[in-house]
Amino acid sequence: MPDVSRRHPLFANRPRLAGVSLYLAAVLLGGGLQCASAQDTPAAAAQQPADSRSDGKGLPEKSPDMAGQNPASSKAPDSAPDLAPADSATEQRPTLLGKLNALGLTGSVRSGYWSSNRLYDDRGNIGTASTWLKLDKRFGNGLGLFAEAYAGREDFRDDGNSIGRVREAYLDARAGALDFRLGKQIIAWGRTDRLNPTDNLTPRDSRLLAADIDEDRFGSLAAKASWNLDSYTSLTGVWLPEFRPNRVFLRSGFSEVIPTGSRNWALKLDQSGKAVDWSVSYYDGYDLSGDLSASYVFRHYRTRVIGFDTATTRGAWRIALESAYTRTEDPDGTLAYVKNPFVYTVLGIERDFGNNTSGIVQLFNRRVMHYQTPSAAEQLHAILTSQLDRDQNGVSVRIAKKWWNETLETELSGSALLERRGYLIRPRLVYAWSDQIKLLAGYEYFDGSSNTLYGLLKRNRLLFTELRYFF
């Protein structure tokens, strides 16, 4: 199936990437077997998604089991005795992984099975292997270096896909009340759960066979500066000199035009850490999601987005609201293949039930301004841009629970449209065999009528399992 994204060098057929990935896996697994303690293998650091470092809130991304809880202190008691010095006769030499960890390098080696890909074709029974590496190095004087990348193979058959990408690579600096970040970075905004109207700066790759929700994110080259007005309030400015769109499957005969303009920027005023958290934001730049023309070409037009979000926690309850107005290049709704201006709103209510159990329900609405009923020729564009109707209403649900001393995490999530028949169901589990080894499994079931995005994605229903070794 032709895919215009293959013009990009990162998506050329490069079997050497798979060889590099498997070679790294063999070396790192061999070194890992020599590790004597968990101190040489900080798997927990490798498990955190990179975008939680750069969500612009000053806090990690909210997860269901965080509602109403305070983080436990990891500080050891002052009276704890010093460890006895190691016997020089039995002292072990540093392992390869220990040396890498001392340099700030962590990561994981992964292998999995997928019953389908995400390329809108009939390919099935896919084996995968990849190596993910993360560098997080702190220097003196407020300087830091962060990078994350992966390389591997999706489908070991001769016509399978070699994958590879640098997700992030940036420098951090702090000077008084100012924080700076320069380089390729993921910038994720919004306080609602996974549906974020204000999250318009950096893209996702929906084709990637990633078992974790946010691993499909990747960064764009950006310069970001934050002025911390006080302990709770910050003003952030972002300039993106390059535009990187969302990567999606392209049917045979479809193509994409990616603009090269550097006039993409955003501002955000944020308050975090008080009884009520909130932010207001503005983005002026290209639309991450393209508009499909009559000749089946995806084009990315300029947008201006003004949005806000707010969240508060009361006991075991958390309430979040997020909304944004997007002004497009068709402000009067007269252009057939360009999005109309629209308002996108999400309201979420989350509950911590105790016993490592939580749940969240969200209602969402997209309101199209200057709406006109699309013609038959315009319907596919309207479906892909959620503008087939004047109002698109829906609900999303997520229930999560941890078992067996929190070694097993289970989750059932889904979303559905209220007026048209279309829905997604996604069960998922993660089992921690040890601090270094995890097993992930899940299923994604799409269904709906042909005039919904859920219906179009029925061919991408899939079951997956993945084994990960963290170092």
C-alpha positions as a Markdown table, in Angstrom:
| # | Residue | x | y | z |
|---|---|---|---|---|
| 1 | Met | 0.0 | 0.0 | 0.0 |
| 2 | Pro | 1.6 | 3.3 | -1.0 |
| 3 | Asp | 2.3 | 5.6 | 1.9 |
| 4 | Val | 3.6 | 9.1 | 1.3 |
| 5 | Ser | 5.3 | 8.9 | 4.7 |
| 6 | Arg | 7.8 | 6.5 | 3.3 |
| 7 | Arg | 9.4 | 9.4 | 1.5 |
| 8 | His | 10.8 | 10.4 | 4.8 |
| 9 | Pro | 14.2 | 8.8 | 5.5 |
| 10 | Leu | 13.0 | 7.6 | 9.0 |
| 11 | Phe | 10.5 | 5.3 | 7.3 |
| 12 | Ala | 12.6 | 4.0 | 4.4 |
| 13 | Asn | 13.0 | 0.2 | 4.4 |
| 14 | Arg | 16.2 | -0.1 | 6.4 |
| 15 | Pro | 16.8 | -3.7 | 7.5 |
| 16 | Arg | 20.0 | -2.6 | 9.3 |
| 17 | Leu | 17.8 | -1.0 | 12.0 |
| 18 | Ala | 16.4 | -4.4 | 12.9 |
| 19 | Gly | 19.9 | -5.8 | 13.0 |
| 20 | Val | 21.1 | -3.0 | 15.3 |
| 21 | Ser | 18.1 | -3.5 | 17.6 |
| 22 | Leu | 18.7 | -7.3 | 17.9 |
| 23 | Tyr | 22.4 | -6.8 | 18.5 |
| 24 | Leu | 21.7 | -4.3 | 21.3 |
| 25 | Ala | 19.2 | -6.7 | 22.7 |
| 26 | Ala | 21.7 | -9.5 | 22.9 |
| 27 | Val | 24.4 | -7.3 | 24.4 |
| 28 | Leu | 22.2 | -5.7 | 27.0 |
| 29 | Leu | 20.5 | -8.9 | 28.0 |
| 30 | Gly | 23.9 | -10.5 | 28.4 |
| 31 | Gly | 25.0 | -7.7 | 30.6 |
| 32 | Gly | 21.8 | -7.7 | 32.6 |
| 33 | Leu | 22.2 | -11.3 | 33.7 |
| 34 | Gln | 25.2 | -10.2 | 35.6 |
| 35 | Cys | 23.4 | -7.5 | 37.6 |
| 36 | Ala | 23.5 | -8.3 | 41.3 |
| 37 | Ser | 20.9 | -5.7 | 42.6 |
| 38 | Ala | 18.0 | -3.5 | 41.5 |
| 39 | Gln | 20.3 | -0.5 | 42.1 |
| 40 | Asp | 22.1 | -1.3 | 38.8 |
| 41 | Thr | 18.8 | -1.6 | 37.0 |
| 42 | Pro | 16.5 | 1.4 | 37.6 |
| 43 | Ala | 13.6 | 0.0 | 35.7 |
| 44 | Ala | 11.2 | 2.4 | 37.2 |
| 45 | Ala | 12.9 | 5.3 | 35.5 |
| 46 | Ala | 12.7 | 3.6 | 32.2 |
| 47 | Gln | 9.0 | 3.0 | 32.5 |
| 48 | Gln | 7.9 | 6.6 | 32.6 |
| 49 | Pro | 6.7 | 8.0 | 29.3 |
| 50 | Ala | 8.8 | 10.8 | 28.0 |
| 51 | Asp | 5.9 | 13.2 | 27.4 |
| 52 | Ser | 5.1 | 13.2 | 31.2 |
| 53 | Arg | 8.4 | 15.2 | 31.5 |
| 54 | Ser | 7.1 | 17.9 | 29.2 |
| 55 | Asp | 3.4 | 18.3 | 29.8 |
| 56 | Gly | 3.8 | 21.9 | 30.6 |
| 57 | Lys | 2.0 | 21.6 | 33.9 |
| 58 | Gly | 5.0 | 21.3 | 36.3 |
| 59 | Leu | 3.5 | 17.9 | 37.4 |
| 60 | Pro | 3.5 | 14.4 | 35.9 |
| 61 | Glu | 0.4 | 13.5 | 33.9 |
| 62 | Lys | -2.6 | 12.6 | 36.0 |
| 63 | Ser | -3.2 | 8.9 | 36.3 |
| 64 | Pro | -6.3 | 7.2 | 37.7 |
| 65 | Asp | -4.6 | 5.8 | 40.8 |
| 66 | Met | -3.3 | 9.2 | 41.8 |
| 67 | Ala | -6.6 | 10.7 | 42.7 |
| 68 | Gly | -6.8 | 11.7 | 46.4 |
| 69 | Gln | -3.3 | 10.3 | 47.2 |
| 70 | Asn | -0.1 | 12.0 | 48.3 |
| 71 | Pro | 3.2 | 10.7 | 47.1 |
| 72 | Ala | 5.1 | 8.7 | 49.7 |
| 73 | Ser | 8.4 | 10.0 | 50.8 |
| 74 | Ser | 11.4 | 8.0 | 49.7 |
| 75 | Lys | 13.8 | 9.6 | 52.2 |
| 76 | Ala | 15.5 | 7.1 | 54.5 |
| 77 | Pro | 15.6 | 7.7 | 58.3 |
| 78 | Asp | 18.5 | 9.8 | 59.5 |
| 79 | Ser | 19.3 | 7.1 | 62.0 |
| 80 | Ala | 19.7 | 4.4 | 59.4 |
| 81 | Pro | 23.2 | 2.8 | 59.9 |
| 82 | Asp | 25.8 | 3.0 | 57.1 |
| 83 | Leu | 26.3 | -0.2 | 55.1 |
| 84 | Ala | 29.5 | -2.1 | 56.0 |
| 85 | Pro | 32.3 | -1.6 | 53.4 |
| 86 | Ala | 32.4 | -4.3 | 50.8 |
| 87 | Asp | 35.1 | -7.0 | 51.2 |
| 88 | Ser | 37.7 | -6.2 | 48.6 |
| 89 | Ala | 38.1 | -9.9 | 47.9 |
| 90 | Thr | 34.5 | -10.3 | 47.0 |
| 91 | Glu | 33.8 | -6.9 | 45.5 |
| 92 | Gln | 32.3 | -7.2 | 42.0 |
| 93 | Arg | 33.5 | -5.2 | 39.1 |
| 94 | Pro | 30.9 | -2.9 | 37.5 |
| 95 | Thr | 28.7 | -4.5 | 34.8 |
| 96 | Leu | 28.1 | -3.1 | 31.4 |
| 97 | Leu | 24.6 | -2.1 | 32.5 |
| 98 | Gly | 25.9 | -0.5 | 35.7 |
| 99 | Lys | 28.3 | 1.7 | 33.7 |
| 100 | Leu | 25.5 | 2.7 | 31.3 |
| 101 | Asn | 23.2 | 3.5 | 34.2 |
| 102 | Ala | 25.9 | 5.6 | 35.8 |
| 103 | Leu | 26.0 | 7.7 | 32.6 |
| 104 | Gly | 22.2 | 8.3 | 32.8 |
| 105 | Leu | 21.3 | 5.7 | 30.1 |
| 106 | Thr | 18.4 | 3.4 | 30.7 |
| 107 | Gly | 15.9 | 1.6 | 28.4 |
| 108 | Ser | 14.2 | -1.6 | 27.5 |
| 109 | Val | 14.4 | -4.4 | 25.0 |
| 110 | Arg | 11.0 | -5.6 | 23.7 |
| 111 | Ser | 9.5 | -8.4 | 21.6 |
| 112 | Gly | 5.8 | -9.0 | 20.9 |
| 113 | Tyr | 3.1 | -10.5 | 18.8 |
| 114 | Trp | 0.3 | -8.4 | 17.1 |
| 115 | Ser | -2.7 | -10.0 | 15.3 |
| 116 | Ser | -2.8 | -7.0 | 12.9 |
| 117 | Asn | -0.9 | -3.8 | 12.1 |
| 118 | Arg | -2.3 | -0.3 | 12.0 |
| 119 | Leu | -1.9 | 0.4 | 8.3 |
| 120 | Tyr | -5.5 | -0.2 | 7.2 |
| 121 | Asp | -4.8 | -3.4 | 5.3 |
| 122 | Asp | -5.4 | -7.1 | 5.9 |
| 123 | Arg | -1.9 | -8.0 | 7.2 |
| 124 | Gly | -1.9 | -10.1 | 10.3 |
| 125 | Asn | 0.2 | -12.3 | 12.6 |
| 126 | Ile | 3.0 | -9.8 | 13.1 |
| 127 | Gly | 6.1 | -10.3 | 15.2 |
| 128 | Thr | 8.0 | -7.3 | 16.5 |
| 129 | Ala | 11.3 | -6.6 | 18.2 |
| 130 | Ser | 12.8 | -3.2 | 19.3 |
| 131 | Thr | 15.2 | -1.5 | 21.6 |
| 132 | Trp | 14.2 | 1.7 | 23.4 |
| 133 | Leu | 17.0 | 3.9 | 24.9 |
| 134 | Lys | 16.7 | 6.9 | 27.2 |
| 135 | Leu | 19.4 | 9.3 | 28.3 |
| 136 | Asp | 18.7 | 11.5 | 31.3 |
| 137 | Lys | 21.8 | 13.3 | 32.5 |
| 138 | Arg | 21.9 | 16.1 | 35.0 |
| 139 | Phe | 24.8 | 18.5 | 35.2 |
| 140 | Gly | 25.7 | 21.3 | 37.5 |
| 141 | Asn | 24.4 | 24.8 | 37.3 |
| 142 | Gly | 20.8 | 23.7 | 36.3 |
| 143 | Leu | 21.9 | 22.1 | 33.0 |
| 144 | Gly | 20.5 | 18.8 | 31.8 |
| 145 | Leu | 20.4 | 16.6 | 28.7 |
| 146 | Phe | 17.5 | 14.3 | 27.8 |
| 147 | Ala | 17.1 | 12.0 | 24.8 |
| 148 | Glu | 15.0 | 9.0 | 23.9 |
| 149 | Ala | 15.0 | 6.9 | 20.7 |
| 150 | Tyr | 14.0 | 3.5 | 19.5 |
| 151 | Ala | 14.9 | 1.1 | 16.6 |
| 152 | Gly | 13.5 | -2.2 | 15.6 |
| 153 | Arg | 11.4 | -4.3 | 13.2 |
| 154 | Glu | 7.6 | -4.6 | 12.8 |
| 155 | Asp | 6.9 | -7.8 | 10.9 |
| 156 | Phe | 9.9 | -10.1 | 10.3 |
| 157 | Arg | 8.7 | -11.1 | 6.8 |
| 158 | Asp | 10.8 | -9.8 | 3.9 |
| 159 | Asp | 8.3 | -6.9 | 3.2 |
| 160 | Gly | 8.0 | -5.9 | 6.8 |
| 161 | Asn | 8.8 | -2.5 | 8.3 |
| 162 | Ser | 12.0 | -1.4 | 9.9 |
| 163 | Ile | 11.3 | 1.4 | 12.4 |
| 164 | Gly | 13.4 | 4.0 | 14.0 |
| 165 | Arg | 12.9 | 7.5 | 15.5 |
| 166 | Val | 14.5 | 9.9 | 17.9 |
| 167 | Arg | 11.4 | 10.8 | 20.0 |
| 168 | Glu | 13.2 | 13.6 | 22.0 |
| 169 | Ala | 16.6 | 15.2 | 22.2 |
| 170 | Tyr | 16.9 | 18.5 | 24.1 |
| 171 | Leu | 18.9 | 20.6 | 26.5 |
| 172 | Asp | 17.5 | 21.9 | 29.8 |
| 173 | Ala | 18.7 | 25.0 | 31.6 |
| 174 | Arg | 17.5 | 27.0 | 34.6 |
| 175 | Ala | 18.5 | 30.6 | 35.5 |
| 176 | Gly | 16.7 | 31.9 | 38.6 |
| 177 | Ala | 12.9 | 31.9 | 37.8 |
| 178 | Leu | 13.4 | 31.0 | 34.2 |
| 179 | Asp | 13.5 | 27.5 | 32.7 |
| 180 | Phe | 14.6 | 26.9 | 29.1 |
| 181 | Arg | 14.4 | 23.8 | 26.9 |
| 182 | Leu | 15.9 | 23.7 | 23.4 |
| 183 | Gly | 15.7 | 20.8 | 20.9 |
| 184 | Lys | 13.3 | 18.1 | 19.8 |
| 185 | Gln | 10.7 | 17.7 | 22.5 |
| 186 | Ile | 7.2 | 16.4 | 23.2 |
| 187 | Ile | 4.9 | 19.2 | 24.5 |
| 188 | Ala | 1.6 | 17.8 | 25.8 |
| 189 | Trp | -1.0 | 20.2 | 27.2 |
| 190 | Gly | -4.4 | 19.5 | 28.9 |
| 191 | Arg | -5.8 | 18.2 | 32.1 |
| 192 | Thr | -8.6 | 15.8 | 31.0 |
| 193 | Asp | -7.9 | 12.1 | 30.4 |
| 194 | Arg | -6.5 | 11.3 | 27.0 |
| 195 | Leu | -9.0 | 13.6 | 25.2 |
| 196 | Asn | -7.3 | 17.0 | 25.2 |
| 197 | Pro | -8.7 | 19.9 | 23.1 |
| 198 | Thr | -5.7 | 22.1 | 24.0 |
| 199 | Asp | -3.1 | 19.5 | 22.9 |
| 200 | Asn | -2.1 | 20.9 | 19.5 |
| 201 | Leu | 1.6 | 21.4 | 19.5 |
| 202 | Thr | 3.4 | 18.1 | 18.9 |
| 203 | Pro | 2.2 | 15.0 | 17.0 |
| 204 | Arg | 1.4 | 11.3 | 17.3 |
| 205 | Asp | 2.1 | 8.3 | 15.1 |
| 206 | Ser | -1.0 | 6.2 | 15.0 |
| 207 | Arg | 0.7 | 3.6 | 12.8 |
| 208 | Leu | 3.3 | 2.6 | 15.4 |
| 209 | Leu | 2.6 | -0.8 | 17.2 |
| 210 | Ala | 3.0 | 0.7 | 20.7 |
| 211 | Ala | 1.5 | -1.1 | 23.6 |
| 212 | Asp | 1.4 | 2.0 | 25.8 |
| 213 | Ile | -1.1 | 4.8 | 25.0 |
| 214 | Asp | 1.4 | 7.7 | 24.9 |
| 215 | Glu | 4.3 | 5.9 | 23.3 |
| 216 | Asp | 3.0 | 7.0 | 19.9 |
| 217 | Arg | 3.9 | 10.6 | 20.7 |
| 218 | Phe | 7.1 | 12.1 | 19.2 |
| 219 | Gly | 8.6 | 15.5 | 19.4 |
| 220 | Ser | 9.2 | 18.5 | 17.2 |
| 221 | Leu | 12.1 | 20.9 | 17.1 |
| 222 | Ala | 11.1 | 23.6 | 19.6 |
| 223 | Ala | 12.4 | 26.3 | 21.9 |
| 224 | Lys | 10.5 | 26.6 | 25.1 |
| 225 | Ala | 10.9 | 29.1 | 27.9 |
| 226 | Ser | 8.9 | 29.2 | 31.2 |
| 227 | Trp | 8.9 | 32.1 | 33.7 |
| 228 | Asn | 7.9 | 30.9 | 37.2 |
| 229 | Leu | 6.0 | 33.8 | 38.5 |
| 230 | Asp | 5.6 | 32.2 | 41.9 |
| 231 | Ser | 5.6 | 28.7 | 43.4 |
| 232 | Tyr | 2.4 | 27.8 | 41.6 |
| 233 | Thr | 2.1 | 30.0 | 38.5 |
| 234 | Ser | 4.1 | 30.0 | 35.3 |
| 235 | Leu | 4.0 | 31.7 | 31.9 |
| 236 | Thr | 5.3 | 29.5 | 29.0 |
| 237 | Gly | 6.2 | 30.5 | 25.5 |
| 238 | Val | 6.9 | 28.0 | 22.7 |
| 239 | Trp | 8.3 | 28.5 | 19.2 |
| 240 | Leu | 8.3 | 25.6 | 16.7 |
| 241 | Pro | 10.6 | 26.3 | 13.7 |
| 242 | Glu | 9.6 | 23.1 | 12.0 |
| 243 | Phe | 6.1 | 21.5 | 11.6 |
| 244 | Arg | 5.6 | 17.8 | 12.2 |
| 245 | Pro | 2.1 | 16.4 | 11.6 |
| 246 | Asn | 0.3 | 13.4 | 13.0 |
| 247 | Arg | 1.3 | 10.3 | 11.1 |
| 248 | Val | -1.7 | 8.2 | 10.0 |
| 249 | Phe | -2.3 | 5.3 | 7.6 |
| 250 | Leu | -2.8 | 6.4 | 4.0 |
| 251 | Arg | -4.9 | 4.3 | 1.6 |
| 252 | Ser | -3.6 | 3.5 | -1.8 |
| 253 | Gly | -3.9 | 6.5 | -4.0 |
| 254 | Phe | -3.8 | 9.0 | -1.1 |
| 255 | Ser | -0.9 | 11.4 | -0.5 |
| 256 | Glu | 0.1 | 14.2 | 1.8 |
| 257 | Val | 1.6 | 17.7 | 1.6 |
| 258 | Ile | 3.5 | 18.8 | 4.6 |
| 259 | Pro | 4.1 | 22.6 | 5.0 |
| 260 | Thr | 7.6 | 23.9 | 5.8 |
| 261 | Gly | 6.7 | 27.2 | 7.5 |
| 262 | Ser | 8.4 | 28.1 | 10.8 |
| 263 | Arg | 5.7 | 30.4 | 12.1 |
| 264 | Asn | 4.3 | 28.1 | 14.8 |
| 265 | Trp | 4.1 | 29.4 | 18.3 |
| 266 | Ala | 2.1 | 29.1 | 21.5 |
| 267 | Leu | 1.6 | 30.8 | 24.9 |
| 268 | Lys | 0.3 | 29.3 | 28.2 |
| 269 | Leu | -0.4 | 30.7 | 31.6 |
| 270 | Asp | -0.6 | 27.9 | 34.1 |
| 271 | Gln | -1.4 | 27.4 | 37.8 |
| 272 | Ser | -0.6 | 24.1 | 39.4 |
| 273 | Gly | -0.5 | 22.9 | 43.0 |
| 274 | Lys | -3.4 | 24.8 | 44.6 |
| 275 | Ala | -6.9 | 23.7 | 45.4 |
| 276 | Val | -7.9 | 24.5 | 41.8 |
| 277 | Asp | -5.5 | 24.0 | 38.9 |
| 278 | Trp | -6.1 | 25.9 | 35.7 |
| 279 | Ser | -4.5 | 27.2 | 32.5 |
| 280 | Val | -5.3 | 29.4 | 29.5 |
| 281 | Ser | -3.4 | 28.8 | 26.2 |
| 282 | Tyr | -3.1 | 30.1 | 22.7 |
| 283 | Tyr | -1.6 | 28.4 | 19.6 |
| 284 | Asp | -1.0 | 29.8 | 16.2 |
| 285 | Gly | 0.3 | 27.3 | 13.7 |
| 286 | Tyr | -0.4 | 24.5 | 11.3 |
| 287 | Asp | -3.1 | 21.8 | 12.1 |
| 288 | Leu | -1.6 | 18.5 | 13.2 |
| 289 | Ser | -4.5 | 16.7 | 11.5 |
| 290 | Gly | -4.8 | 17.2 | 7.8 |
| 291 | Asp | -7.9 | 18.0 | 5.6 |
| 292 | Leu | -8.6 | 15.6 | 2.8 |
| 293 | Ser | -9.1 | 17.2 | -0.6 |
| 294 | Ala | -11.3 | 16.0 | -3.4 |
| 295 | Ser | -8.2 | 14.6 | -5.1 |
| 296 | Tyr | -7.3 | 12.6 | -1.9 |
| 297 | Val | -4.5 | 14.8 | -0.8 |
| 298 | Phe | -4.1 | 15.6 | 2.9 |
| 299 | Arg | -3.2 | 19.2 | 3.4 |
| 300 | His | -2.4 | 21.0 | 6.6 |
| 301 | Tyr | -3.9 | 24.5 | 7.0 |
| 302 | Arg | -3.1 | 27.1 | 9.6 |
| 303 | Thr | -5.2 | 27.3 | 12.8 |
| 304 | Arg | -5.6 | 29.5 | 15.8 |
| 305 | Val | -6.6 | 27.8 | 19.0 |
| 306 | Ile | -7.6 | 29.5 | 22.2 |
| 307 | Gly | -8.3 | 27.1 | 25.1 |
| 308 | Phe | -8.5 | 26.6 | 28.8 |
| 309 | Asp | -8.5 | 23.7 | 31.3 |
| 310 | Thr | -9.2 | 23.4 | 35.0 |
| 311 | Ala | -9.1 | 20.6 | 37.6 |
| 312 | Thr | -9.8 | 20.1 | 41.3 |
| 313 | Thr | -9.7 | 17.2 | 43.7 |
| 314 | Arg | -12.2 | 16.9 | 46.6 |
| 315 | Gly | -11.5 | 13.8 | 48.7 |
| 316 | Ala | -11.7 | 10.8 | 46.5 |
| 317 | Trp | -13.2 | 12.8 | 43.6 |
| 318 | Arg | -11.4 | 14.7 | 40.8 |
| 319 | Ile | -13.2 | 16.9 | 38.3 |
| 320 | Ala | -11.6 | 18.2 | 35.1 |
| 321 | Leu | -12.9 | 20.5 | 32.3 |
| 322 | Glu | -11.1 | 21.4 | 29.1 |
| 323 | Ser | -12.3 | 23.3 | 26.1 |
| 324 | Ala | -10.8 | 25.0 | 23.0 |
| 325 | Tyr | -12.1 | 27.1 | 20.1 |
| 326 | Thr | -10.3 | 26.5 | 16.8 |
| 327 | Arg | -10.4 | 29.1 | 14.1 |
| 328 | Thr | -9.5 | 27.6 | 10.7 |
| 329 | Glu | -8.7 | 29.0 | 7.3 |
| 330 | Asp | -12.4 | 28.7 | 6.5 |
| 331 | Pro | -13.9 | 31.1 | 9.1 |
| 332 | Asp | -17.2 | 31.4 | 7.3 |
| 333 | Gly | -17.7 | 27.7 | 6.5 |
| 334 | Thr | -17.8 | 28.2 | 2.7 |
| 335 | Leu | -14.8 | 26.0 | 1.7 |
| 336 | Ala | -15.8 | 22.3 | 1.1 |
| 337 | Tyr | -12.6 | 20.6 | 2.0 |
| 338 | Val | -11.3 | 22.8 | 4.8 |
| 339 | Lys | -12.5 | 22.4 | 8.4 |
| 340 | Asn | -15.0 | 24.8 | 9.7 |
| 341 | Pro | -14.2 | 26.6 | 13.0 |
| 342 | Phe | -15.3 | 24.4 | 15.9 |
| 343 | Val | -15.4 | 24.2 | 19.7 |
| 344 | Tyr | -14.2 | 21.0 | 21.4 |
| 345 | Thr | -15.1 | 20.4 | 25.1 |
| 346 | Val | -14.4 | 17.5 | 27.5 |
| 347 | Leu | -15.8 | 17.2 | 31.1 |
| 348 | Gly | -14.4 | 14.4 | 33.2 |
| 349 | Ile | -15.3 | 13.0 | 36.7 |
| 350 | Glu | -12.8 | 10.6 | 38.3 |
| 351 | Arg | -13.3 | 8.6 | 41.5 |
| 352 | Asp | -10.7 | 6.7 | 43.6 |
| 353 | Phe | -12.6 | 3.8 | 45.2 |
| 354 | Gly | -9.7 | 2.7 | 47.4 |
| 355 | Asn | -8.1 | -0.8 | 47.3 |
| 356 | Asn | -6.1 | 0.3 | 44.2 |
| 357 | Thr | -9.3 | 0.8 | 42.1 |
| 358 | Ser | -10.3 | 3.9 | 40.2 |
| 359 | Gly | -12.7 | 5.0 | 37.5 |
| 360 | Ile | -13.3 | 7.9 | 35.2 |
| 361 | Val | -16.2 | 9.0 | 33.0 |
| 362 | Gln | -15.9 | 11.8 | 30.4 |
| 363 | Leu | -18.4 | 13.5 | 28.2 |
| 364 | Phe | -17.2 | 15.2 | 25.0 |
| 365 | Asn | -18.7 | 17.5 | 22.5 |
| 366 | Arg | -17.6 | 19.0 | 19.2 |
| 367 | Arg | -19.7 | 21.9 | 17.9 |
| 368 | Val | -19.1 | 22.9 | 14.3 |
| 369 | Met | -19.6 | 26.6 | 13.5 |
| 370 | His | -21.4 | 27.7 | 10.3 |
| 371 | Tyr | -22.4 | 24.1 | 9.7 |
| 372 | Gln | -23.8 | 22.9 | 6.3 |
| 373 | Thr | -24.7 | 19.3 | 5.5 |
| 374 | Pro | -21.8 | 17.8 | 3.6 |
| 375 | Ser | -22.4 | 16.5 | 0.0 |
| 376 | Ala | -21.8 | 12.9 | -0.8 |
| 377 | Ala | -18.4 | 13.8 | -2.2 |
| 378 | Glu | -17.4 | 15.6 | 1.0 |
| 379 | Gln | -18.5 | 12.9 | 3.4 |
| 380 | Leu | -15.2 | 11.2 | 3.8 |
| 381 | His | -13.5 | 14.5 | 4.7 |
| 382 | Ala | -16.3 | 15.2 | 7.1 |
| 383 | Ile | -16.0 | 11.8 | 8.8 |
| 384 | Leu | -12.2 | 12.1 | 9.2 |
| 385 | Thr | -12.5 | 15.6 | 10.7 |
| 386 | Ser | -15.5 | 14.9 | 13.0 |
| 387 | Gln | -17.6 | 17.4 | 11.1 |
| 388 | Leu | -20.3 | 15.2 | 9.6 |
| 389 | Asp | -22.9 | 16.6 | 12.0 |
| 390 | Arg | -23.3 | 20.0 | 13.6 |
| 391 | Asp | -22.7 | 18.4 | 17.1 |
| 392 | Gln | -20.7 | 15.2 | 17.8 |
| 393 | Asn | -21.4 | 14.0 | 21.3 |
| 394 | Gly | -19.8 | 11.0 | 23.0 |
| 395 | Val | -18.7 | 9.4 | 26.2 |
| 396 | Ser | -15.4 | 7.7 | 27.3 |
| 397 | Val | -14.9 | 5.4 | 30.3 |
| 398 | Arg | -11.9 | 4.0 | 32.0 |
| 399 | Ile | -11.7 | 1.6 | 35.0 |
| 400 | Ala | -8.4 | 0.5 | 36.5 |
| 401 | Lys | -7.4 | -1.8 | 39.3 |
| 402 | Lys | -4.1 | -3.2 | 40.7 |
| 403 | Trp | -3.8 | -6.7 | 42.1 |
| 404 | Trp | -1.3 | -8.9 | 43.9 |
| 405 | Asn | 0.7 | -6.3 | 45.7 |
| 406 | Glu | 0.4 | -4.0 | 42.6 |
| 407 | Thr | 2.3 | -6.4 | 40.4 |
| 408 | Leu | -0.7 | -6.8 | 38.1 |
| 409 | Glu | -2.4 | -3.8 | 36.6 |
| 410 | Thr | -5.7 | -4.2 | 34.7 |
| 411 | Glu | -7.6 | -1.6 | 32.8 |
| 412 | Leu | -10.8 | -1.5 | 30.7 |
| 413 | Ser | -11.4 | 1.6 | 28.6 |
| 414 | Gly | -13.6 | 2.6 | 25.8 |
| 415 | Ser | -15.5 | 5.4 | 24.0 |
| 416 | Ala | -18.7 | 5.7 | 22.0 |
| 417 | Leu | -20.6 | 8.2 | 20.0 |
| 418 | Leu | -24.1 | 9.0 | 21.3 |
| 419 | Glu | -25.9 | 10.0 | 18.0 |
| 420 | Arg | -24.3 | 7.6 | 15.5 |
| 421 | Arg | -23.3 | 4.0 | 16.0 |
| 422 | Gly | -19.5 | 3.9 | 16.7 |
| 423 | Tyr | -17.4 | 2.7 | 19.6 |
| 424 | Leu | -14.1 | 1.4 | 20.8 |
| 425 | Ile | -13.4 | -1.1 | 23.6 |
| 426 | Arg | -9.8 | -1.5 | 24.9 |
| 427 | Pro | -9.0 | -4.0 | 27.7 |
| 428 | Arg | -5.3 | -4.0 | 28.8 |
| 429 | Leu | -3.1 | -5.6 | 31.5 |
| 430 | Val | 0.5 | -5.3 | 32.7 |
| 431 | Tyr | 2.1 | -7.9 | 34.8 |
| 432 | Ala | 5.4 | -7.2 | 36.6 |
| 433 | Trp | 7.3 | -10.5 | 36.8 |
| 434 | Ser | 10.2 | -8.6 | 38.4 |
| 435 | Asp | 11.6 | -5.1 | 38.5 |
| 436 | Gln | 13.2 | -5.8 | 35.1 |
| 437 | Ile | 10.7 | -8.0 | 33.3 |
| 438 | Lys | 7.1 | -7.0 | 32.4 |
| 439 | Leu | 4.4 | -8.6 | 30.2 |
| 440 | Leu | 1.8 | -6.5 | 28.5 |
| 441 | Ala | -1.3 | -7.6 | 26.7 |
| 442 | Gly | -4.4 | -6.0 | 25.3 |
| 443 | Tyr | -7.1 | -5.9 | 22.7 |
| 444 | Glu | -8.5 | -3.0 | 20.6 |
| 445 | Tyr | -12.0 | -3.6 | 19.2 |
| 446 | Phe | -13.5 | -1.0 | 16.8 |
| 447 | Asp | -17.0 | -1.1 | 15.5 |
| 448 | Gly | -19.6 | 1.2 | 14.0 |
| 449 | Ser | -21.3 | 2.3 | 10.9 |
| 450 | Ser | -19.3 | 3.2 | 7.8 |
| 451 | Asn | -20.0 | 6.9 | 8.4 |
| 452 | Thr | -18.0 | 7.0 | 11.6 |
| 453 | Leu | -14.3 | 6.9 | 12.3 |
| 454 | Tyr | -14.8 | 3.9 | 14.5 |
| 455 | Gly | -16.4 | 2.0 | 11.6 |
| 456 | Leu | -13.5 | 2.9 | 9.3 |
| 457 | Leu | -11.1 | 1.4 | 11.8 |
| 458 | Lys | -12.7 | -2.0 | 12.0 |
| 459 | Arg | -9.9 | -3.4 | 9.8 |
| 460 | Asn | -7.5 | -2.4 | 12.6 |
| 461 | Arg | -8.9 | -4.5 | 15.3 |
| 462 | Leu | -6.1 | -6.2 | 17.0 |
| 463 | Leu | -4.8 | -8.4 | 19.9 |
| 464 | Phe | -1.3 | -7.9 | 21.2 |
| 465 | Thr | 1.2 | -9.3 | 23.7 |
| 466 | Glu | 4.6 | -7.8 | 24.5 |
| 467 | Leu | 7.5 | -8.8 | 26.7 |
| 468 | Arg | 9.8 | -6.1 | 28.0 |
| 469 | Tyr | 13.2 | -6.3 | 29.7 |
| 470 | Phe | 14.2 | -3.0 | 31.5 |
| 471 | Phe | 17.7 | -2.0 | 32.3 |
